[in-house]
């Protein structure tokens, strides 16, 4: 099928989906959410959507992201906002409303008193349009979350926004990332936030505030008592800025997350921040990925972990910490009891670093997520990690993407999966495991009872590997997501997997993009999906699908839902109280020791989920 024909079919499908939603709105159906993201409704479509939105009083959330809307579309939506008493959130992300559209929306939010979330990300709004929105927020008393990232807001806007923040007592989340705010703008915003008592999250990432801007932000942190999240990645902040921030973090008692990723902080700046962690009692998440802290910086941060009892997430990817930094962090993990997530990806820790991490995993009882992708672990490294997995009972996510593991070394990981009872997500993309490795993992899946997501993207898996995975999926009733995109399973592999699609009742996500699947193989998958009631996410992009197959998949999306097993809050709380692995209180007087009974409680509740197929 030609690309032109595929595009036409896709457009037709989107049009039908939009018309179906419009009809439901016109019928007065109780629709809390209207999800039309990526429907490309354009000028004509928005006119058809707006009228029923004005009349249907049940709608609370509208998503019109990525629809090719211009100022005309923004004008139409503004008309809805001026009249609506029910709409709570609106997303116009990734459109092109520009300054005229921003003007119309600004006038609308000045009179609207019910909208609480507004997404205007990536709309080509210049500084003047952003200024108009800032002024409008002085009159608005309902919007508490505002996204203006990826536009062209500059320092003049920041000054206007500063004035607004001195007056506004509603806004608590403001995303200004990826704009053109420099030191003057950062200074104006910082001065305003210093005295603001409602702002809890501020994102200034991907601007150009530099060390001077960081210094102004630091002054703000010395006075502000409400801000909990601060993101300043990609701002050319170096050690001087880190020094100013570290000094104030020693005393700040409210900030919980600070993001300084992808700046220019060296081991000197990292040392300053680490020393702040020795006394800080509020920071829970620290992002330092993509700097240059190297081994010495990692060692200083690790030393702080021996003392700090509040940090839960630490991101140090792309810092060249090598094995010395890995050893220091591993030593810290042996005694630290609060860190739950550690990212040391792309740091060249090698097999030596992996051995240290492995040692820590055998002792640590709190780490839930470990990211090690791109660390050239090769042969011995995976063996060390696999050995630790055999005894570790708490790790839930392990990211080993891009580590050149190969088919011979994946066996150790697979053997560990046979006995591990805690790991839920295993990422093994780009590891050249081929069919041999796929077989090893498939055999492990037949007995594993914890893994819910397996990523084997770009691994040279072919027909035989897909067949082995199919056999495993016909037995396994735990796995929820299987990622096999960018392999070579072809017709035979797709035909094999269709058997699992037909009979497996737990898988809800299947990704098979770019697998050289022809019409026959794709038809098998489509036929299986027609009787499957659980898969809600499918990716078949980049294959050679005929119109017949596309029509079948489109009909499945439009005419059926997937029924996903999701525990209610009550059931989840019950399960967490009855089984240790699900987070039970160790002092709880009643305990169900058989996890299968707990799973029965979880799986007795299902919810209909709309299908999202890409093809």
C-alpha positions in Angstrom: 0.0 0.0 0.0 1.4 3.4 -1.0 2.3 6.0 1.6 -0.3 8.3 -0.1 -3.0 5.7 0.3 -2.0 5.0 3.9 -2.3 8.7 4.6 -5.7 9.0 3.0 -7.0 6.0 5.0 -5.6 7.4 8.2 -7.2 10.8 7.6 -10.6 9.1 6.9 -10.3 7.2 10.1 -9.6 10.3 12.1 -12.5 12.1 10.5 -14.9 9.3 11.4 -13.7 9.3 15.0 -14.2 13.1 15.3 -17.7 12.8 13.8 -18.6 10.0 16.2 -17.6 12.2 19.2 -19.4 15.3 17.8 -22.6 13.1 17.4 -22.3 11.9 21.0 -22.0 15.6 22.2 -24.9 16.6 20.1 -27.0 13.9 21.7 -26.2 15.4 25.1 -24.3 12.3 26.2 -22.6 12.6 29.6 -19.0 12.9 28.3 -16.6 14.1 31.0 -13.6 14.0 28.5 -13.3 14.9 24.9 -10.1 13.5 23.6 -9.3 14.6 20.0 -5.5 14.9 20.2 -3.8 14.3 16.8 -7.1 14.3 14.9 -5.9 17.1 12.6 -9.4 18.6 12.6 -8.2 22.0 11.3 -10.4 25.0 10.7 -13.5 23.1 9.5 -13.3 20.5 12.2 -13.0 22.9 15.0 -16.2 24.7 13.9 -18.1 21.4 14.1 -16.7 20.6 17.5 -17.2 23.9 19.2 -21.0 24.2 18.8 -21.8 21.0 20.8 -19.1 21.9 23.3 -21.0 25.1 24.0 -24.3 23.2 24.5 -23.1 20.0 26.3 -22.7 20.9 30.0 -21.1 17.6 31.0 -17.7 18.1 29.4 -14.9 18.8 31.9 -11.7 18.0 30.0 -11.0 18.8 26.3 -7.8 17.7 24.6 -7.2 19.3 21.1 -3.4 18.9 21.0 -1.8 18.5 17.6 -4.7 19.4 15.5 -3.3 22.0 13.1 -5.4 24.8 14.8 -4.5 28.4 14.0 -5.9 31.7 15.4 -9.4 30.9 14.0 -9.4 27.7 16.1 -8.3 29.6 19.2 -11.1 32.2 18.6 -13.7 29.4 18.5 -12.4 27.8 21.7 -12.3 31.2 23.3 -16.0 31.5 22.6 -16.6 28.2 24.5 -14.5 29.5 27.5 -16.5 32.6 27.8 -19.7 30.7 28.1 -18.7 27.4 29.8 -19.3 26.8 33.5 -18.2 23.2 33.4 -14.9 23.0 31.5 -12.0 22.3 33.9 -9.0 21.6 31.7 -8.1 22.5 28.1 -5.1 21.4 26.0 -4.2 23.2 22.8 -0.6 21.9 22.9 1.3 21.7 19.6 -0.9 23.8 17.4 -0.2 27.2 15.8 -2.5 29.8 17.4 0.3 32.4 17.5 -0.2 35.9 18.9 -3.8 36.5 17.6 -5.0 33.3 19.1 -3.3 34.1 22.4 -5.1 37.4 22.4 -8.5 35.7 22.0 -7.8 33.2 24.8 -6.5 35.9 27.1 -9.7 37.8 26.8 -11.6 34.6 27.5 -9.8 33.6 30.7 -10.3 37.0 32.1 -14.0 36.2 32.4 -13.9 32.5 32.8 -13.9 31.4 36.5 -13.9 27.6 36.2 -11.0 26.5 34.1 -8.1 25.3 36.2 -5.6 23.8 33.7 -4.5 25.4 30.4 -1.9 23.9 28.1 -0.6 26.2 25.4 2.7 24.5 24.8 4.4 24.8 21.4 2.0 27.3 19.7 4.4 29.8 18.1 3.3 32.5 20.5 5.7 35.4 20.5 6.7 37.5 23.5 3.9 40.0 23.1 1.3 37.3 23.0 2.7 35.7 26.1 2.6 39.1 27.8 -1.1 39.4 27.0 -1.7 36.0 28.7 0.3 37.0 31.7 -1.8 40.1 32.1 -5.0 38.1 31.8 -4.0 35.9 34.7 -4.2 38.9 37.0 -8.0 38.8 36.6 -8.4 35.1 36.5 -9.0 33.4 39.8 -9.4 29.7 38.8 -6.4 28.6 36.7 -3.8 26.9 38.9 -1.8 25.0 36.2 -0.4 26.9 33.2 1.8 25.4 30.4 3.5 28.0 28.1 6.6 26.0 27.3 8.1 25.8 23.8 7.0 29.2 22.7 8.9 32.5 22.2 8.5 34.1 25.6 11.3 36.5 26.5 12.4 38.8 29.3 9.5 41.3 28.7 7.0 38.5 29.3 8.9 37.4 32.4 8.7 40.9 33.8 4.9 41.0 33.2 4.6 37.5 34.6 6.5 38.7 37.7 3.9 41.4 38.2 1.2 38.8 37.8 2.7 36.5 40.4 2.8 39.3 42.9 -1.0 39.6 42.5 -2.2 36.1 41.6 -2.9 33.8 44.5 -4.3 30.8 42.5 -1.5 29.7 40.2 0.6 26.9 41.6 2.2 25.2 38.6 4.0 27.2 35.9 5.9 25.7 33.0 8.0 28.2 31.0 10.6 25.8 29.7 12.1 26.0 26.2 11.6 29.8 25.8 14.0 32.7 25.5 14.2 33.9 29.1 17.6 35.2 30.1 19.0 36.7 33.3 16.7 39.8 33.4 13.6 37.7 33.0 14.9 35.2 35.6 15.5 38.0 38.0 12.0 39.4 37.6 10.4 36.0 38.1 12.6 35.2 41.1 11.8 38.4 42.8 8.1 37.7 42.4 8.2 34.1 43.5 10.2 35.0 46.6 7.1 36.6 48.1 4.5 34.3 46.5 2.9 31.8 48.8 1.0 29.6 46.4 3.5 28.6 43.7 4.7 25.0 44.2 6.2 24.1 40.8 8.3 26.2 38.4 9.9 25.0 35.2 12.6 27.2 33.7 14.5 24.5 31.8 15.9 25.2 28.3 16.2 28.9 28.7 19.4 31.0 29.0 19.4 32.2 32.5 23.1 31.2 33.2 24.9 31.7 36.5 23.5 35.1 37.0 20.0 33.8 36.7 20.8 30.9 39.0 22.0 33.3 41.6 18.7 35.2 41.5 16.8 31.9 41.8 19.0 31.1 44.8 18.0 34.3 46.5 14.4 33.5 45.8 14.8 30.0 47.5 16.1 31.8 50.5 12.8 33.6 51.0 10.1 31.4 49.4 8.3 28.9 51.6 6.0 27.2 49.2 8.0 26.1 46.1 8.4 22.3 46.0 9.6 21.7 42.5 12.2 23.7 40.5 13.5 22.7 37.1 16.5 24.5 35.5 18.0 22.0 33.1 19.8 23.2 30.0 20.6 26.7 31.2 24.4 26.9 30.9 24.7 26.9 34.7 28.2 26.1 35.9 30.0 25.7 39.2 29.4 29.3 40.2 25.6 28.9 39.9 25.8 25.6 41.6 27.7 27.2 44.5 24.9 29.8 45.0 22.2 27.2 44.9 24.0 24.8 47.2 24.5 27.6 49.8 20.7 28.2 50.0 19.7 24.6 49.9 21.4 24.0 53.3 18.6 26.0 54.9 15.7 25.7 52.5 13.1 23.4 54.1 10.4 23.2 51.4 12.0 22.3 48.0 11.5 18.6 47.2 12.8 18.5 43.6 15.7 20.3 41.9 16.6 19.7 38.3 20.0 20.9 37.1 20.5 18.3 34.4 22.4 19.1 31.2 24.2 22.2 32.5 28.0 22.7 33.1 28.4 21.6 36.7 31.8 19.9 37.3 33.0 17.9 40.3 33.5 21.2 42.1 29.9 22.2 41.8 28.8 18.6 42.6 30.8 18.8 45.8 29.0 21.9 46.9 25.6 20.4 46.2 26.7 17.1 48.0 27.7 19.1 51.1 24.3 20.8 51.0 22.6 17.3 51.0 24.4 16.5 54.3 22.2 19.0 56.1 19.2 19.4 53.8 16.0 17.7 55.0 13.6 18.3 52.2 15.1 17.4 48.8 13.7 14.1 47.6 14.7 14.2 43.9 18.0 15.5 42.5 18.7 15.7 38.7 22.4 16.1 37.7 22.5 14.1 34.5 24.4 15.4 31.6 26.9 17.6 33.5 30.6 16.8 34.1 30.8 15.7 37.7 33.0 12.7 36.8 34.2 10.2 39.4 35.2 12.7 42.1 31.8 14.4 42.0 30.0 11.1 42.2 32.1 10.2 45.2 31.1 13.3 47.0 27.4 12.7 46.3 27.8 9.1 47.4 29.4 10.4 50.7 26.3 12.5 51.3 24.1 9.4 50.8 25.7 7.9 53.9 24.2 10.7 55.9 21.2 12.0 54.0 17.9 10.4 54.9 15.4 12.2 52.6 16.7 11.8 49.0 14.7 9.3 47.1 15.6 9.9 43.4 19.1 10.5 42.1 19.8 11.1 38.4 23.5 11.0 37.4 23.4 9.7 33.8 26.0 11.0 31.3 28.6 12.2 33.8 31.6 9.9 33.1 31.7 8.7 36.7 33.2 5.4 35.5 33.9 2.5 37.9 35.3 4.7 40.7 32.0 6.7 41.0 30.0 3.5 40.7 31.9 1.9 43.6 31.3 4.9 45.8 27.6 4.9 45.0 27.4 1.2 45.6 29.1 1.6 49.0 26.5 4.2 49.8 23.6 1.9 48.7 24.8 -0.7 51.2 23.9 1.7 54.1 21.4 4.1 52.6 17.8 3.2 53.4 15.8 6.0 51.6 17.0 6.1 47.9 14.4 4.3 45.7 15.6 5.3 42.2 19.1 5.6 40.8 20.1 6.5 37.2 23.8 6.1 36.4 23.3 5.4 32.7 25.9 6.1 30.0 28.7 6.5 32.5 31.2 3.9 31.3 31.1 1.9 34.6 32.0 -1.3 32.7 32.2 -4.7 34.3 34.1 -3.4 37.4 31.3 -0.9 38.1 28.7 -3.5 37.5 30.3 -5.8 40.1 30.1 -3.0 42.7 26.5 -2.3 41.9 25.7 -6.0 42.1 27.3 -6.2 45.6 25.0 -3.3 46.7 21.9 -5.0 45.3 22.5 -8.0 47.5 22.4 -5.8 50.6 20.1 -2.9 49.8 16.5 -3.2 50.7 14.9 0.0 49.3 16.1 0.7 45.8 13.1 0.1 43.4 14.5 1.4 40.0 18.0 1.1 38.6 19.0 2.6 35.2 22.2 1.3 33.7 21.7 1.7 30.0 24.6 2.5 27.7 27.4 1.4 30.2 29.2 -1.1 28.0 28.7 -3.9 30.5 29.3 -6.5 27.8 30.1 -10.0 29.2 31.0 -10.0 32.9 28.8 -7.0 33.8 25.5 -8.7 33.1 26.6 -11.8 35.0 27.2 -9.7 38.1 23.8 -8.0 37.8 22.1 -11.3 37.2 23.7 -12.9 40.3 22.3 -10.0 42.4 18.8 -10.5 40.9 18.7 -14.0 42.2 18.6 -12.8 45.8 17.3 -9.2 45.5 13.7 -8.9 46.5 12.9 -5.2 46.1 14.1 -4.0 42.7 11.2 -3.4 40.4 12.7 -1.7 37.3 16.0 -2.6 35.7 17.2 -0.7 32.6 20.0 -2.5 30.7 19.4 -1.0 27.2 22.4 -0.7 24.9 24.9 -2.7 26.9 26.1 -5.1 24.2 25.0 -8.1 26.3 24.7 -10.5 23.3 23.0 -13.9 23.1 25.5 -15.8 25.2 25.3 -13.6 28.3 21.5 -13.1 28.3 21.2 -16.6 29.8 22.4 -15.3 33.1 19.7 -12.7 33.1 17.1 -15.2 32.1 18.1 -17.7 34.8 17.7 -14.9 37.4 14.2 -14.2 36.1 13.2 -17.7 36.9 13.7 -17.1 40.6 13.3 -13.3 41.0 10.0 -12.3 42.5 10.1 -8.5 42.5 11.3 -7.3 39.0 8.4 -5.8 37.1 10.1 -3.9 34.2 13.1 -5.2 32.3 14.5 -3.1 29.5 16.9 -4.9 27.2 16.7 -2.9 23.9 19.7 -2.7 21.6 21.6 -5.7 23.1 22.0 -8.0 20.1 20.5 -10.9 21.9 18.9 -12.4 18.6 16.8 -15.6 18.6 19.0 -17.4 21.1 18.5 -14.8 23.7 14.8 -14.6 22.9 14.5 -18.3 23.6 16.3 -18.0 26.9 14.0 -15.2 28.0 10.9 -17.0 26.7 11.8 -20.0 28.8 12.1 -17.8 31.9 8.7 -16.1 31.2 7.1 -19.5 31.5 7.8 -19.6 35.2 8.3 -16.0 36.1 5.5 -14.5 38.2 6.5 -10.8 38.5 7.6 -9.3 35.2 4.9 -7.1 33.7 7.0 -5.3 31.0 9.7 -6.6 28.7 11.4 -4.4 26.1 13.3 -6.2 23.4 13.4 -3.4 20.8 16.2 -3.6 18.2 17.6 -7.0 19.1 17.7 -8.8 15.8 14.9 -11.2 16.9 13.6 -13.1 13.9 10.9 -15.7 13.2 12.3 -18.3 15.6 12.5 -15.9 18.5 9.0 -14.7 18.0 7.8 -18.3 17.9 9.5 -18.9 21.3 8.0 -15.8 22.8 4.6 -16.8 21.5 4.8 -20.1 23.4 5.8 -18.3 26.5 2.9 -15.9 26.2 0.4 -18.8 25.9 1.5 -19.9 29.4 2.5 -16.6 31.1 -0.4 -14.7 32.6 1.5 -11.8 34.2 3.2 -9.9 31.4 1.3 -6.7 30.4 3.7 -5.1 27.8 5.9 -6.7 25.2 8.0 -4.4 23.0 9.5 -6.0 19.8 9.8 -3.1 17.4 12.7 -2.8 15.0 13.4 -6.5 14.8 12.8 -8.9 11.9 10.0 -11.3 12.9 8.4 -11.0 9.4 5.3 -13.0 8.4 6.1 -16.2 10.3 6.9 -14.4 13.5 3.7 -12.4 13.3 1.7 -15.5 12.6 3.1 -17.1 15.7 2.5 -14.1 17.9 -1.1 -13.9 16.7 -1.7 -17.1 18.6 -0.7 -15.4 21.9 -2.8 -12.4 20.9 -5.8 -14.6 20.4 -5.5 -16.5 23.7 -3.5 -14.5 26.2 -5.8 -12.5 28.5 -3.3 -10.2 30.3 -1.2 -8.5 27.6 -2.4 -5.0 27.0 0.5 -3.4 25.0 2.2 -5.0 22.0 4.7 -3.1 19.9 5.7 -4.6 16.5 6.8 -1.5 14.5 9.3 -2.0 11.6 9.4 -5.8 11.6 9.1 -6.4 7.9 5.6 -7.9 8.5 3.8 -8.5 5.2 0.0 -8.6 4.6 -0.4 -12.3 5.5 1.3 -11.8 8.9 -0.5 -8.6 9.6 -3.8 -10.2 8.7 -3.2 -12.9 11.3 -2.5 -10.3 14.0 -5.6 -8.3 13.0 -7.8 -11.4 13.1 -6.5 -12.3 16.5 -7.2 -8.8 17.7 -10.8 -9.1 16.6 -11.4 -11.6 19.4 -8.9 -10.2 21.9 -10.4 -8.1 24.7 -7.4 -6.9 26.6 -4.9 -5.3 24.2 -5.5 -1.6 24.1 -2.1 -0.4 22.6 -0.7 -1.7 19.4 2.1 -0.3 17.3 2.4 -1.7 13.7 4.0 1.3 12.0 6.6 0.7 9.4 5.3 -2.6 8.2 3.7 -3.4 4.8 0.0 -3.4 5.7 -2.6 -3.6 3.0 -5.8 -1.6 3.0 -7.7 -4.7 4.1 -5.6 -5.0 7.2 -5.8 -1.3 8.0 -9.6 -1.4 7.6 -9.8 -4.3 10.0 -7.7 -2.6 12.6 -9.6 0.6 12.2 -12.9 -1.2 12.7 -11.6 -2.8 15.9 -10.5 0.6 17.3 -13.9 2.2 16.5 -16.2 -0.7 17.5 -14.6 -2.1 20.6 -12.8 -1.4 23.8 -10.2 -3.3 25.7 -11.1 -4.4 29.2 -8.1 -3.8 31.5 -7.8 -5.2 35.0 -7.2 -2.4 37.4 -7.7 -2.7 41.1 -9.8 -0.1 42.8 -8.4 2.0 45.6 -10.0 -0.3 48.1 -8.7 -3.5 46.5 -5.2 -2.0 46.2 -5.2 -1.0 49.8 -6.5 -4.4 50.8 -3.8 -6.2 48.8 -1.1 -3.9 50.2 -2.3 -4.9 53.7 -2.3 -8.6 53.0 0.9 -9.3 51.1 4.5 -8.3 51.9 5.6 -7.9 48.3 2.8 -5.5 47.6 3.9 -3.2 50.4 2.2 -4.6 53.4 2.8 -3.3 56.9 5.1 -5.9 58.5 3.2 -5.4 61.8 -0.2 -6.1 60.2 -1.9 -8.8 62.3 -3.5 -10.5 59.3 -1.6 -11.8 56.3 -2.3 -13.8 53.2 0.8 -15.7 52.4 -0.4 -17.0 49.0 0.2 -14.2 46.5 -2.2 -15.9 44.0 -5.1 -15.2 46.3 -4.1 -11.5 46.4 -3.9 -11.4 42.6 -7.4 -12.9 42.4 -8.6 -9.9 44.4 -6.8 -7.5 42.1 -8.1 -9.2 38.9 -11.7 -9.3 39.8 -12.1 -5.6 38.7 -12.0 -4.6 35.0 -12.4 -1.2 33.3 -13.1 -0.5 29.6 -10.2 1.3 28.0 -10.2 2.9 24.5 -7.9 1.2 22.0 -5.0 3.1 20.6 -3.6 1.4 17.5 -0.8 2.8 15.3 -0.5 1.3 11.8 
